[in-house]
Structures are given as structure tokens and as C-alpha cells.
Amino acid sequence: MSRCDAPGANLKGKRRQTYTECGPFQSHISMLKLTKKADYGLMALKYLAEHPETPALSAKDVADAYGIPLQLLAKILQRLTKTGLLRSHAGMNGGYALARDSRQISAFEVIHAIDGPLFITSCTKGAKSCELSSNCTIREPLARVNETIAAVLKSISIHDLAEQEQATAKAREEHGCEENDLVKLTV
């Protein structure tokens, strides 16, 4: 049973549906949601930024630190190396290192390297499949939202992510807090 057919989906004989889940123009494009690969990529670069004293860290080091599947992480790290965000070092003490200073690598670059362009709706990438495009009144506002999200991601560096983690840990230590005691910190 789909969510569209779930009990409570009908209201006084009318079917209640959400546009993205059940609407007539539903899309199967993942929008405004980071993939696990992008999450893992960001986590890996953050981990490398937190260990600047180590010339290179192995995929296994990173995978063990976060409980990430090693084979998947290895593919992600290879992709990030191909796009120039990481450098790989061969040999017994080899592994991966940031190709640039962590302040110079944005969250947007990592996400884009792994997932490709970021779109919150398929019409913002120029798709011609929408039959309402000639009468659409929200295409431009959605394009501006997309641009704003991209700008925010471009403004967050890997250094910011690593620094945030360190600031959170320091605050917990200073105040004797448990991990879940601090509810919200903003970057």
C-alpha cells in the first residue's frame, strides 16, 4: 500500500495527496536531500581536516572512525581524488590527504563532486517535461531558492565542519554535558 492509499488519505470522500508523493506530476528525482555518498564524503574530508598532523590517512582509518562501509568509502574517496579534492599516496604509509587547505574546500564542491548538480526541483535544470512550464509562476522563485541553497553550501568550508565539531566537543567538556545535551549549534 502506498502512502497515497494509506488509511486517512481520504477526507470526506476526497483523496488527500501531497504533490511530491502522489501528485499528477510526481517526480522520481531526489531533491533537496543529500545522498549517503555525499554524507560520507563530507564526513571523510572533515576527518582528514581534523588530523592535519597525519600526512595521509587510509580509507580504513576513516571507515573505522565513522562505521562507514569500507568499499563504498573507497569508491567515494577515489571519486574525490579524480575531481581534485583529495590526493592519494601509494605505499605502506599511503592513504588520502586533502588536496587544498580545508578552508578552501566547500561543502558544495564535495556534494557536487559526488552527486553532480544540486536541484530542488527538476524544472530548475531546464527540463521540458512539465506541461505547465508556459504558465508556471514559481519556476523563477524556485530557481532563486536553489541558488540560495547552493550559496549557503559554498559558504561552508570543510574547516568550518571540523571546527564546529571541535567547538561542540569543547563546550561539552567545559560544561560537563553528555553528547545529547547540546541540542542545536549553528554554523
Secondary structure, 3 states (H helix, E strand, C coil): CCHHHCCCCEECCEECCCHHHHCCCCCCCCCCCCCHHHHHHHHHHHHHHHCCCCCCECHHHHHHHHCCCHHHHHHHHHHHHHCCCEEEECCCCCEEEECCCHHHCEHHHHHHHHHCCCCCCHHHHCCCCCCCCCCCCCHHHHHHHHHHHHHHHHHCEHHHHHHHHHHHHHHHHHHCCCCCCCCCCCC
